[in-house]
Amino acid sequence: MKLHAVYINNIATFLPNSPIDNQSMEQVLGQVGRKPSRARAIILKSNGITSRHYAIDPVTRKTTHSNAQLAAKCITQLFDQHLKPEQVSFLACGTSYPDQIMPSHAVMVHGELANAVPYEVHSASGVCVAGISALKQAYNAVRTGEHQYAIACASETASASMRSENFKAEIDQKIDDLAERPELAFEKDFLRWMLSDGAGSVCLSHAPLKGQVSLKIEWIDILSYANEMPACMYAGGDFINDQFFGWKQFSQSEQLEQSVLSVKQNVKLLNDNIVKYTVEKMLIQTINKHCLSADDIDYFLPHYSSHYFRDKLYQGLVNIDFEIPYEKWFTNLSTKGNTGSASIFIILEEFLRTHHLKNGQKILCYIPESGRFSSAFMLLHVIL
């Protein structure tokens, strides 16, 4: 089989509504209990986020966009003089938290697209790696020659589950402990002040566009370590005596009493293993597979959930003799927040818009996932 080169020729993002600053967050998401959150300031200091976007009307606190609508608005921006909806034949969509269990997320996005024609669609589920998994499906669709144009999209509406109506009052002692152990912030209250909404999408084809920057996808590597690690970040299930059970094994009353549908995080498991598995173990395999050298990397675009992990990520690279100096790094976590599976798309779009790139430069993207410890790396080659 002849394999084709694959290029990212256009990238778009959609961030709902106006940015929400740190002082306005609790008003938009709603206050839990009778007192304002004492954890918020501690968590925000640790994660380094100053603003983010929510698909919530800040006055009425009503939802302004569903997940599928957010994705569709983003994808629509890809259609221009170079790309018409009828030229596309493959659509892959990823998300952590779709609007519904059935039908699939991708077909719901497809249904929201104006002027779309029938597409082959693929839905990627998971957590942060869901977006890059959708991108790899689209990449392979074009690479094999089966499709000439493909779109990959990732979107999140975390705010739908982060509103105060879904949370119980926090335990004061747990909040006090945050000052001494910031990693404890990765409980429910951390997720309230961390997760945000947004969508990103790319158009792929087998030829670069003339007169503008295109990115050749050299490779995308994704690995799961679920054979070695238990679930760490999860929703729609819970642990009972160290055994994980899905939501269908809980009664309706148990689902409510135990907040089975809310997002949970095993903080200790995360803190002890995220760098070891998603950086050190994963990247060593990728280095050997592709004969990769740190000296070949011109820019490093990492998706990490909190500034708290920035230095830990750097040390993980040093530990495997793959040091990339900070001056080569780019992230927009502070102004866009953690948009989960959409983060790498949102990072890449702003990076391309704000950097003067040269032909031949190489960009390494890193996407970790603590769901059950998966990781992804992607190498992009600048084409002018």
C-alpha positions in Angstrom: 0.0 0.0 0.0 1.3 3.4 -0.9 1.3 5.8 2.0 0.8 9.5 1.5 2.3 12.4 3.4 -0.3 14.2 5.6 -0.4 17.9 6.3 -2.3 20.2 8.7 -3.3 23.0 6.4 -5.7 24.8 8.6 -6.5 25.0 12.3 -9.3 26.7 14.2 -10.5 27.2 17.7 -13.7 28.2 19.3 -13.8 29.5 22.9 -17.3 30.3 24.1 -18.2 33.6 25.5 -15.9 36.2 27.1 -12.9 35.2 29.2 -13.7 34.6 32.9 -11.1 35.9 35.3 -10.2 34.3 38.7 -12.4 36.7 40.7 -15.5 35.9 38.6 -15.2 32.2 38.5 -17.3 31.4 41.5 -20.1 33.7 40.4 -20.3 31.9 37.1 -20.0 28.3 38.3 -22.0 29.0 41.5 -21.0 28.9 45.2 -21.0 25.5 46.9 -22.5 25.8 50.4 -22.9 28.9 52.4 -19.4 30.2 52.1 -17.1 31.0 49.2 -14.5 28.4 48.4 -11.4 28.6 50.6 -9.6 26.3 48.2 -9.9 28.5 45.1 -7.1 30.9 45.7 -4.7 28.1 46.7 -5.5 26.0 43.7 -5.2 29.0 41.3 -1.9 29.9 42.7 -0.7 26.4 42.1 -2.1 25.9 38.6 -1.1 29.3 37.3 -4.4 29.9 35.4 -5.6 33.5 35.2 -8.5 33.2 32.8 -10.6 30.7 31.0 -13.9 30.3 29.0 -17.2 28.7 30.0 -20.2 27.7 27.9 -22.3 29.4 30.5 -24.1 32.8 30.4 -22.4 34.7 33.3 -25.6 36.5 34.2 -28.3 33.8 33.9 -25.9 30.8 34.5 -27.6 28.9 31.8 -25.7 26.8 29.3 -24.9 28.6 26.0 -23.5 25.7 24.0 -23.6 21.9 24.1 -20.4 20.0 23.5 -21.5 19.1 20.0 -22.5 22.7 19.2 -19.1 23.9 20.4 -17.3 21.5 18.1 -19.5 22.3 15.1 -18.8 26.1 15.5 -15.1 25.3 15.6 -15.2 23.1 12.5 -17.2 25.6 10.5 -14.3 28.0 10.7 -12.2 25.6 8.7 -14.4 26.0 5.6 -13.0 28.8 3.4 -11.8 29.4 -0.2 -9.5 26.4 0.2 -12.0 23.9 1.7 -15.7 23.3 1.1 -17.9 21.1 3.2 -18.5 18.7 0.3 -14.7 18.1 -0.2 -14.5 16.5 3.3 -15.2 12.8 3.5 -13.9 11.9 7.0 -14.7 13.4 10.4 -13.1 12.3 13.7 -14.2 13.9 17.0 -12.8 13.4 20.5 -14.0 14.5 23.9 -13.8 13.5 27.6 -17.4 14.2 28.4 -19.9 14.0 25.5 -23.4 15.4 25.9 -25.0 11.9 25.9 -24.1 8.2 26.1 -25.7 7.4 22.7 -25.5 8.2 19.9 -21.8 8.8 19.5 -20.3 12.2 19.9 -19.1 12.5 16.4 -22.5 11.8 14.8 -24.0 14.5 17.0 -21.3 17.0 15.9 -21.9 15.9 12.2 -25.6 16.7 12.7 -24.8 20.2 13.9 -22.8 21.1 10.8 -24.6 23.3 8.3 -24.1 22.4 4.6 -22.4 19.1 5.5 -22.7 16.1 3.3 -22.6 12.4 4.5 -19.2 11.7 6.1 -17.5 8.7 7.5 -17.3 9.5 11.2 -15.2 8.3 14.1 -15.7 9.0 17.8 -12.7 8.9 20.2 -13.5 8.7 23.9 -11.2 9.0 26.9 -9.8 12.0 28.6 -7.0 14.3 27.3 -5.7 11.7 24.7 -9.2 11.6 23.0 -8.3 14.6 20.9 -5.0 13.3 19.6 -6.6 9.9 19.1 -9.2 11.5 16.8 -6.4 13.3 15.0 -4.6 10.0 14.5 -7.7 8.5 12.9 -8.0 11.4 10.5 -4.2 11.2 9.8 -4.5 7.5 8.9 -7.6 8.1 6.8 -5.6 10.5 4.6 -2.3 8.6 4.9 -3.7 5.5 3.4 -5.2 7.4 0.5 -8.8 6.4 1.3 -9.7 10.1 2.0 -8.3 13.3 0.4 -9.6 15.6 3.1 -10.3 14.8 6.7 -11.2 16.9 9.8 -10.3 16.1 13.4 -11.9 18.0 16.2 -11.7 17.9 20.0 -14.1 19.7 22.3 -14.9 20.0 26.0 -17.8 21.5 28.0 -16.5 20.7 31.5 -18.5 23.6 33.0 -21.7 21.5 32.5 -20.6 19.3 35.3 -18.6 21.9 37.3 -21.6 24.0 38.4 -22.3 24.3 42.1 -25.5 22.3 41.7 -23.4 19.2 41.2 -21.2 19.5 44.3 -21.6 19.2 48.1 -20.0 21.5 50.6 -16.3 21.0 51.0 -14.7 19.6 54.2 -12.8 22.3 56.0 -9.9 20.1 57.0 -9.3 19.0 53.5 -9.1 22.6 52.4 -6.7 23.5 55.1 -4.4 20.7 54.0 -4.1 22.2 50.5 -1.7 24.9 51.7 0.8 22.3 52.8 0.2 19.7 50.0 -0.8 21.4 46.7 -1.3 18.0 45.0 -4.4 17.5 47.2 -6.0 20.2 45.0 -6.6 17.4 42.5 -9.9 16.5 44.2 -13.3 17.8 43.1 -12.6 21.3 44.1 -9.4 21.4 42.0 -11.4 20.3 38.9 -13.9 23.1 39.5 -11.2 25.8 39.4 -9.1 24.1 36.7 -11.2 22.6 33.9 -12.7 24.9 31.2 -14.5 24.8 27.9 -13.3 25.1 24.3 -12.8 23.3 21.0 -10.1 23.0 18.4 -10.1 21.4 14.9 -7.7 20.8 12.0 -8.1 20.1 8.3 -5.8 17.4 6.9 -4.9 16.7 3.3 -2.1 14.9 1.3 -0.6 18.2 0.0 0.5 21.4 1.6 -1.1 24.7 0.8 1.0 27.1 -1.2 1.8 30.5 0.2 1.1 29.7 3.9 2.5 27.5 6.7 1.6 23.9 6.6 2.6 21.3 9.1 3.6 17.8 7.9 2.7 15.2 10.5 5.8 13.0 10.7 4.3 10.6 13.2 1.8 10.2 16.1 2.6 7.7 18.9 0.0 6.8 21.5 0.4 4.2 24.3 -1.8 3.1 27.1 -0.4 1.7 30.3 -3.7 0.3 31.6 -2.2 -3.1 31.7 0.0 -1.8 34.5 -2.1 0.9 36.2 -5.6 1.3 37.6 -8.0 4.0 36.7 -6.9 7.4 38.1 -9.3 10.0 36.7 -12.8 8.8 36.0 -16.5 9.6 35.7 -19.5 7.3 35.5 -18.1 4.7 37.9 -16.4 4.3 41.2 -14.2 2.0 43.3 -15.5 -0.4 45.9 -12.9 -2.3 47.8 -10.3 -1.5 45.2 -12.4 -2.8 42.4 -13.8 -0.5 39.8 -17.5 -0.6 38.9 -19.3 1.2 36.1 -22.5 3.3 36.6 -24.8 0.5 35.4 -23.9 -1.5 38.5 -25.2 1.2 40.8 -28.8 1.9 41.6 -30.2 5.3 40.8 -30.1 6.3 44.5 -26.5 5.1 44.8 -25.5 7.1 41.7 -26.8 10.3 43.4 -25.5 9.6 46.9 -22.0 8.7 45.7 -21.8 11.2 42.9 -21.0 8.4 40.5 -21.3 10.6 37.4 -19.0 13.4 38.7 -15.3 13.5 37.7 -12.9 12.1 40.3 -9.2 12.0 40.6 -6.9 9.7 42.6 -4.4 12.4 43.6 -1.7 10.2 45.1 -1.7 7.9 42.1 -1.5 10.8 39.8 1.3 12.6 41.6 3.4 9.5 41.9 3.1 8.2 38.3 2.1 10.8 35.8 5.7 11.8 34.8 7.1 8.3 35.2 4.6 6.8 32.7 3.6 9.6 30.3 7.0 11.1 30.0 9.8 8.8 30.9 8.5 5.4 29.9 6.6 6.6 26.9 9.2 8.9 25.4 12.0 6.5 25.7 10.1 4.1 23.4 9.4 6.9 21.0 13.0 8.1 21.0 14.2 4.6 20.1 11.5 4.0 17.5 12.2 7.2 15.6 15.9 7.8 16.4 14.7 11.1 18.0 17.2 13.6 19.4 16.4 16.5 21.6 18.8 18.7 19.5 16.4 18.2 16.6 13.5 19.8 18.4 12.9 23.5 17.7 9.7 23.8 19.8 8.1 21.8 22.5 4.3 22.1 22.9 3.3 20.3 26.1 -0.2 19.9 27.5 -0.1 19.8 31.2 -3.0 20.4 33.5 -1.3 22.7 36.0 1.8 24.8 36.3 2.5 22.6 39.3 3.7 19.9 36.9 5.9 22.2 34.7 9.1 21.6 36.6 8.3 17.9 37.2 7.8 17.5 33.4 11.2 19.2 32.7 12.9 16.9 35.3 11.3 13.9 33.6 12.9 14.9 30.3 16.3 15.4 32.0 16.0 12.0 33.6 15.9 10.3 30.2 18.6 12.5 28.8 16.2 14.4 26.5 16.4 17.9 28.0 14.5 20.6 26.1 15.2 24.1 27.5 12.2 26.2 28.6 12.9 28.8 25.9 11.6 26.2 23.4 8.4 25.5 25.3 5.0 27.1 24.5 1.7 26.7 26.3 -1.3 28.9 26.9 -2.5 27.3 30.0 -2.6 30.6 32.0 -5.1 32.2 29.6 -7.1 29.3 28.2 -7.1 26.9 31.2 -7.2 23.2 30.9 -9.5 22.3 28.0 -8.7 18.6 28.2 -8.7 16.8 24.9 -9.0 20.1 23.0 -5.9 21.6 24.7 -3.3 20.6 22.2 -5.4 22.0 19.3 -5.9 25.3 21.2 -2.2 25.4 22.1 -1.1 24.7 18.5 -3.4 27.3 17.0 -2.1 30.1 19.2 1.5 29.0 18.7 1.1 29.2 14.9 -0.6 32.6 15.1 2.1 34.1 17.3 5.3 32.6 16.1 7.4 33.3 13.0 8.3 29.8 11.8 11.0 28.7 9.4 10.9 25.9 6.8 12.1 22.7 8.2 11.6 23.4 11.9 10.3 20.6 14.1 7.7 20.8 16.7 7.2 18.1 19.3 3.8 17.9 21.0 3.1 16.0 24.3 -0.3 15.0 25.5 -0.6 13.0 28.8 -3.7 11.4 30.2 -4.3 10.2 33.8 -7.5 8.3 33.0 -5.6 5.1 33.2 -2.3 6.5 32.3 -2.0 7.0 28.5 0.4 9.3 26.7 0.9 10.7 23.2 3.7 12.4 21.3 3.4 13.9 17.9 6.2 15.3 15.6 5.3 18.1 13.2 7.5 19.5 10.4 7.1 23.1 9.3 6.6 23.4 5.5 6.7 26.8 3.8 
